Amino acid sequence: MDNSTLRHNIFAAALRWPLILAFILAGSLLGWLVAYAWPSPYQASLEIYVGLNPYRALQDRYVAAFAQAEFRNVDDYKYWQMQQLNGLALSDEYLQETLARLRGKDPSWGSVEPAALRQMLAVYWRNAGQWRLVAEHRDSQMSGQAVQAWRDVIIENANLALTHSRDLYRLDLLLRSLTDARLESQSRFQQLAGISRALSAWQNDFSHLPPSQSVGQPDYWQLWSLTAGAAGPDQNWRMLLEEIPPEQAPAEDFRPWLERLAHTIEVEMQSLESRLDALAEENEGVSQEWEASLQAGQGLAATLDIEPSSNAAPSVARPRPAALTALVGGGLGFLMYCLYALAIFSRSADG
């Protein structure tokens, strides 16, 4: 087909505007009938703000404990937090509470189950920032009720979980301090136990010395160094160091002083045993509280911030209104006419 023939055919097709209009009107009518017979549900939407400081990933060790996974970088940590919040929003726990609130407002929700409600709801997000919550329903009022109640449940329940997550940070610090205290007490106990064994050897050696014999300078300063190394901050230890017999004193002067030293060590070791038992008991209690808060925090980071973007009413609209469907149908009708005209021109060209 040459250019002149093509122009002639296009001009001839354009002159058949009544037929073109008929195709367009037929398509528009069909689109309107489809919209009338199968109307799209109403969509009600609200926005919430979700903020997160991802650079606390290393400090928020409890998040990795809850996730049972190590986060290799900040992006992994942030994405897991967003996914966790998304999962909680559509969880049975949140949806059951949403339904309970809806049924309290409108008995029409009485027959709706959590699985059916989940099909009506959707969360749209790319990252931290503005999240869009959407509820779809054939009834515009019920779609608005659903997204409003759902938004409120998410805000309240997530912030309740965040109080436990923030408490985890305090408990984590407390567990670390208890661990440090236990290590310090155990180290002191072992030090005193070693000095007590050395002291027993000293007492055995002194028992073989004549009462009037001096202990000798090397032994004296070794004993003094041992006592000074064991000395604690309390007054008993200071008095022991101050009242140690003189260097040239006979062995019999050292025996009562060594008994006082042994008694002081024994008393402190008993105190340390009691302290270690108390620390172990406290550590067990705090560990149980930490585990309970870990589950109640639902893996949400302490730095997560969740709040409504505004107090405005839900925005309700139909994503596929009848006018739009009719317009699309008219476009399809025009396309059908073009295909029809093309078929006619092809047939005439072959003839």
C-alpha positions in Angstrom: 0.0 0.0 0.0 1.6 3.3 -1.1 1.4 6.6 0.9 -1.5 8.1 -1.2 -3.6 5.0 -0.6 -2.8 5.1 3.2 -3.8 8.7 3.4 -7.0 8.0 1.5 -7.9 5.2 3.9 -7.1 7.2 7.0 -9.2 10.1 5.6 -12.0 7.7 4.8 -11.9 6.2 8.3 -12.0 9.7 9.9 -15.1 10.6 7.9 -17.0 7.7 9.6 -17.2 9.6 12.9 -20.7 8.4 13.6 -19.4 4.8 13.6 -16.4 5.9 15.7 -18.7 7.6 18.2 -20.8 4.4 18.3 -17.8 2.3 19.2 -16.7 4.8 21.9 -20.2 5.0 23.4 -20.5 1.2 23.3 -17.2 0.8 25.1 -18.1 3.5 27.7 -21.5 1.9 28.3 -19.9 -1.5 28.7 -17.3 0.0 31.2 -20.1 1.7 33.2 -22.1 -1.6 33.3 -19.0 -3.4 34.6 -18.5 -0.8 37.3 -22.1 -1.0 38.2 -22.2 -4.8 38.3 -18.8 -5.3 40.0 -18.1 -2.1 41.9 -14.7 -1.7 43.4 -14.5 -1.6 47.2 -13.9 1.7 49.0 -10.4 2.3 50.2 -9.8 4.2 53.5 -6.3 5.2 54.3 -4.3 6.8 57.2 -0.7 7.5 57.6 1.6 6.8 60.6 5.2 8.0 61.2 7.8 5.3 61.9 11.3 6.6 63.0 14.4 4.5 63.9 18.0 5.2 64.9 19.7 2.2 63.1 23.1 3.1 64.5 22.2 1.6 67.9 22.3 -1.9 66.3 25.4 -2.9 68.3 24.0 -1.7 71.6 20.6 -3.3 71.0 21.9 -6.8 71.5 18.4 -8.0 72.6 17.0 -7.4 69.1 19.5 -10.0 67.7 18.6 -12.3 70.6 14.9 -12.1 69.7 15.5 -12.5 66.0 18.0 -15.3 66.7 20.2 -13.8 64.0 23.2 -11.6 63.8 22.8 -8.4 61.8 25.8 -7.9 59.5 25.2 -4.2 58.9 22.9 -1.3 59.7 20.7 -1.9 56.7 20.0 -5.5 57.8 19.1 -4.3 61.2 16.8 -1.5 59.9 15.1 -3.8 57.3 14.4 -6.4 60.0 12.9 -3.8 62.2 10.6 -2.6 59.4 9.6 -6.2 58.6 8.9 -7.0 62.3 6.6 -4.0 62.7 4.8 -4.9 59.4 4.3 -8.5 60.6 3.0 -7.3 64.0 0.5 -5.0 62.3 -1.0 -7.9 60.5 -0.6 -10.4 63.3 -3.6 -12.3 64.8 -3.0 -10.5 68.1 -3.4 -7.0 66.6 -6.2 -8.1 64.3 -8.2 -9.7 67.1 -8.0 -6.6 69.2 -9.0 -4.5 66.1 -12.1 -6.7 65.6 -13.0 -6.4 69.2 -13.0 -2.6 68.9 -14.9 -2.7 65.7 -17.6 -5.0 67.1 -18.0 -2.6 70.0 -18.8 0.2 67.5 -20.8 -1.6 64.9 -22.5 -5.0 65.1 -21.9 -5.5 61.4 -18.4 -6.7 62.2 -19.8 -9.6 64.3 -19.4 -12.1 61.5 -16.0 -11.0 60.3 -13.0 -13.2 61.3 -9.4 -12.2 61.6 -8.4 -13.9 58.4 -11.1 -12.0 56.5 -10.0 -8.7 58.1 -6.5 -9.4 57.1 -7.6 -9.6 53.5 -9.1 -6.1 53.8 -5.9 -4.5 55.2 -2.6 -3.5 53.7 0.5 -1.7 54.7 2.5 0.4 52.2 6.1 1.4 53.1 9.5 1.8 51.5 11.6 2.6 54.6 11.3 4.4 57.9 9.2 7.5 57.6 5.6 7.7 56.4 3.7 4.4 56.3 0.3 4.2 54.7 -2.4 2.0 56.2 -5.3 1.0 53.9 -8.5 -0.8 54.5 -10.9 -2.0 51.7 -14.6 -2.7 52.2 -17.7 -2.5 50.1 -19.2 0.0 52.6 -17.4 3.3 52.8 -18.2 3.8 56.5 -16.9 0.3 57.5 -13.7 0.8 55.5 -13.1 4.0 57.5 -13.9 2.3 60.8 -11.5 -0.5 60.0 -8.5 1.6 59.2 -9.1 3.9 62.2 -9.4 1.1 64.7 -6.4 -0.7 63.1 -4.2 2.4 63.3 -5.1 2.9 66.9 -4.3 -0.7 67.8 -0.9 -0.5 66.0 0.1 2.7 67.8 -1.0 1.6 71.2 0.3 -2.0 71.1 3.6 -1.1 69.5 4.3 1.7 72.0 3.4 -0.7 74.8 6.0 -3.2 73.4 8.5 -0.3 73.1 8.2 0.4 76.9 9.5 -3.2 77.5 12.2 -2.8 74.8 13.4 0.4 76.5 13.4 -1.4 79.8 15.6 -4.1 78.3 18.4 -1.5 78.0 18.2 -0.9 81.7 18.1 -4.6 82.5 21.1 -5.2 80.1 23.2 -2.7 82.0 22.1 -4.2 85.3 23.1 -7.7 84.2 26.5 -6.4 83.1 27.0 -4.7 86.5 26.0 -7.9 88.3 28.4 -9.9 86.2 31.2 -7.5 87.0 30.4 -7.6 90.7 30.4 -11.4 90.7 33.8 -11.5 88.9 35.2 -9.0 91.3 34.0 -10.9 94.4 35.2 -14.2 93.0 38.6 -12.7 92.3 38.8 -11.4 95.8 37.7 -14.7 97.3 40.3 -16.6 95.3 43.0 -14.1 96.4 42.1 -14.5 100.1 41.9 -18.3 99.7 45.5 -18.2 98.4 46.7 -15.9 101.2 44.9 -18.2 103.7 46.9 -21.2 102.5 50.1 -19.3 102.6 49.3 -18.0 106.1 48.7 -21.6 107.3 52.3 -22.4 106.1 53.6 -19.4 108.0 51.8 -20.4 111.2 53.2 -23.9 110.8 56.8 -22.5 110.4 56.4 -20.1 113.4 55.2 -23.0 115.6 58.7 -24.6 115.3 60.6 -21.4 116.2 61.8 -20.8 119.8 59.5 -18.2 121.4 62.3 -15.7 121.8 63.8 -16.1 118.3 63.3 -13.3 115.8 61.6 -14.1 112.5 64.3 -12.5 110.4 64.2 -9.6 108.0 63.4 -11.5 104.8 60.5 -13.4 106.4 59.2 -10.3 108.1 59.0 -8.2 104.9 57.5 -11.2 103.0 54.8 -11.4 105.6 54.2 -7.7 105.6 54.0 -7.7 101.7 51.6 -10.6 101.8 49.3 -8.8 104.3 49.5 -5.5 102.5 48.6 -7.2 99.2 45.5 -8.8 100.8 44.5 -5.7 102.8 41.0 -4.4 102.0 39.6 -0.9 102.5 38.0 -1.5 105.9 39.3 -0.5 109.3 40.3 -4.0 110.5 42.8 -4.3 107.7 44.3 -0.9 108.4 44.6 -1.8 112.1 46.4 -5.1 111.3 48.9 -3.3 109.1 49.5 -0.6 111.8 49.8 -3.2 114.6 52.1 -5.7 112.9 55.0 -6.5 115.4 58.3 -4.8 114.8 60.8 -6.4 112.5 63.1 -7.7 115.3 60.2 -8.9 117.5 60.3 -12.5 118.7 58.2 -15.2 117.1 55.8 -15.4 120.1 54.7 -11.8 119.4 53.6 -12.7 115.9 51.4 -15.7 116.8 48.4 -13.6 118.2 48.8 -11.2 115.3 48.7 -14.1 112.8 45.6 -15.4 114.5 43.9 -12.0 114.1 45.0 -12.0 110.4 43.6 -15.5 109.9 40.3 -14.5 111.6 40.0 -11.3 109.5 40.5 -13.3 106.3 38.0 -16.0 107.4 35.3 -13.3 108.2 35.8 -11.6 104.8 35.7 -14.9 102.9 32.4 -15.8 104.6 31.0 -12.3 103.7 32.1 -12.9 100.1 30.4 -16.3 100.0 27.2 -14.7 101.2 27.6 -11.8 98.6 28.2 -14.3 95.8 25.1 -16.2 96.7 23.0 -13.0 96.8 24.5 -11.8 93.5 23.7 -15.2 91.9 20.1 -15.0 93.2 19.7 -11.4 92.0 21.2 -12.3 88.6 18.7 -15.1 88.2 15.8 -12.7 89.0 17.0 -10.0 86.6 17.6 -12.7 83.9 14.0 -13.8 84.2 12.8 -10.3 84.0 15.0 -9.7 81.0 13.6 -12.7 79.2 10.0 -11.6 80.0 10.7 -8.1 78.7 12.4 -9.6 75.6 9.2 -11.4 74.7 6.9 -8.5 75.6 9.1 -6.1 73.5 8.4 -8.3 70.5 11.8 -7.5 69.0 11.1 -3.8 68.5 14.1 -1.6 69.0 14.2 0.9 71.9 14.9 3.7 69.5 11.8 3.0 67.3 9.3 5.8 67.2 5.7 5.1 66.1 3.0 7.8 66.2 0.1 9.0 64.0 1.0 11.5 61.3 -2.0 13.6 62.0 -5.4 13.5 63.7 -7.3 13.9 60.5 -10.1 11.5 59.6 -9.4 8.6 57.2 -9.3 9.5 53.5 -12.0 7.3 51.8 -12.2 6.9 48.0 -12.9 4.3 45.3 -9.8 3.3 43.4 -11.9 2.4 40.3 -14.9 4.8 40.1 -17.6 4.3 37.5 -16.5 7.4 35.5 -12.9 6.1 35.2 -14.2 2.7 34.1 -16.4 4.3 31.5 -13.5 6.4 30.2 -11.3 3.3 29.9 -14.2 1.5 28.2 -14.5 4.4 25.7 -10.7 4.2 25.0 -11.0 0.4 24.4 -14.0 1.1 22.1 -11.9 3.5 20.0 -9.2 0.9 19.9 -11.7 -1.7 18.7 -12.8 0.7 15.9 -9.2 1.1 14.8 -8.7 -2.6 14.6 -12.0 -2.9 12.7 -11.0 -0.2 10.2 -7.6 -1.8 9.8 -9.3 -5.1 9.0 -11.6 -3.5 6.4 -8.7 -1.7 4.7 -6.6 -4.8 4.6 -9.5 -6.7 3.0 -10.0 -4.0 0.4 -6.3 -3.9 -0.4 -6.2 -7.7 -1.0 -9.2 -7.4 -3.2 
